Amino acid sequence: MAGPAKQQKPSFFSSANDWIAERSREAARSAHELEAAGRKAWNEATRTGRNVQAATTAQLRALGAQVLAGEQAAKQAVSQGVAAAKAAVGQRPHQNLASERTLQSAPAPSKPFTNLKKPQVVESTRHFEVRDGDLLDKALGRWDSVPAAKPLVGGAAQVLGLVSGAIRGGLHSAEGLAQTAWQGFRLTNPWDQLLSLPGENARSQLIRSELQAADYVADRFKHPEALVQDIRRVAHKARVDLDPAASPEGGTVADEARRRFDIGMNEGELGFNVGTAYAGGPGAKVVGKSARFFRKADSVERYLARGYSAEAAQHLMQPYENGAGSHYLPQWQFREGGPLDGVPFMKAFKDSDWNVSKPEGMTRGQFYDYHFEVDPSYYGAKLPSGVPEKGWSGKRMGLKKRGPLGRFWFGMPAPLKARLLGGAGTFGGTVQSVSEDEDQECP
Amino acid sequence: MPLRTCAQFTSGLPDDSIEVEGDIVQFGGKNVADALVAILRARSFRVSDPGYLGVNGWDFNVTEGKTRVWVQVSDVPPIFILMSELHRPFNFFKGDFGRRELHAEVLAAMDAGMKADDRFGDLSWRHQEEIEVDGAGAPAPY
């Protein structure tokens, strides 16, 4: 019969090895926590505009250590407060757990840490999320000890991010256009009110969003300092999102690759948006051409009623195809000696879809009407030689010129208008998103 | 008294618009603009060559330093419409600066030159809101 297995006494060396391995693991975990706490504090400081130095991993860990030490002090202060409160009311420990919990959850009294949210939990942020067991960590882990690996892999990841960001920009743009088209369809659909839940029909949503926008404008008009704060927050967010030097480098090669990939994605999407805003992407053309659905059909009677001949009416009813369109910023501004002469990219902008209104499907007469209304220096034009009347005149058509506000809005090409509204929406969305981030971290 | 910066007139110069298959591909008025440019250059103003503005017609700039007078000529049969604007340099400390008088000098030169040239007729100077208004107009821009 075999006796029980003889238990081996751990040798001095094996227990020492275990102890060292355990301490190393703890140290690694501790370093990781310090980095995470440091990054969180750094992100907070970026949003709030506080000046914090953490350009290297070591500085980041030092910052994390300060934060954790501060949290410890805050916890101790709370514990002391609880003990003092208990002593004051003469309670035995754990006599009233409910009041204890209330006291423990009260905010820490120490002022210096008020801008560090949720002090007892250090969470990794969106950009620096650490995914244990991630394939990327495994694949790149072996390069952590090579100093040149971080910038090289980070640079490559950023380039990959650029391409992915441009694709993401295209997808977002298409998504926005589809949403706009769907919303437009719902607004013109008489069944929308019946088919939608109360308060959820397109008209109500539009009114609600307009009221919210009006509230925002009115509020920021009353409190301009809040607008400055909004712009500052958006600018900080943009800096963190786009500038690799604006955030500390990742602790490992994998972290650095993720950070630079995110930045590359943001840069790529911004590049796509700027590119389409400048050159006039397919979306812009779609928006510009879609304006025809909102215009009344032209009629021969309209011209006959104003004393024009049938030939003139026939000429004016032809599609406006070969003209140069209506320029929003007048052409002379781009000429030699003009205010926009020599400004980069302005030559291409002058005749682009962003500066020229030439909606598809307009008749010549409709274009002349529109151009008369929005261009203060246009009064009429010659008609071709086969037409008895020599010229078309806005005055003869009974038209009136729009005022400065009308010219600003109705003279603006549809793509530019869409971009302006989209830009306002994006700004509002960004402010809201930044505020939501802060709300989540600061309940 | 504010300047009358616009004018209506007729011209005996030939119609220089270009038509292709019943459609006007270049609106007329270049020869009128050329004549006005020549009038101003003869009086020592620095004037650009006329530029095409599409349906609006033709325009040119009279410059002196950074001060500029922009002139547009539109063919709106049976008349031509002349419009002008003064553009002066601006900065934060001085506001608008440059020579305001340049505008009056340019308009006076065009007025004198057109009256002396029998290719132009029925010249009347107007404020912008008086364009195509019957009976309005004055014999001189000031």
Interface residues (C-beta under 8 A of the other chain):
Chain A: H315 Q318 N322 G323 A324 G325 Q331 W332 R335 E336 G337 G338 P339 Y368 H371 D375 P376 S377 Y378 Y379 G380 A381 K382 L383 P384 S385 G386 K390 G391 S393 K395
Chain B: D15 S17 E19 G22 D23 I24 V25 F27 G28 S48 G51 L53 G54 V55 N56 D59 N61 T63 R68 W70 Q72 S74 D75 V76 P77 P78 I81 M83 H87 Q128 I131 E132
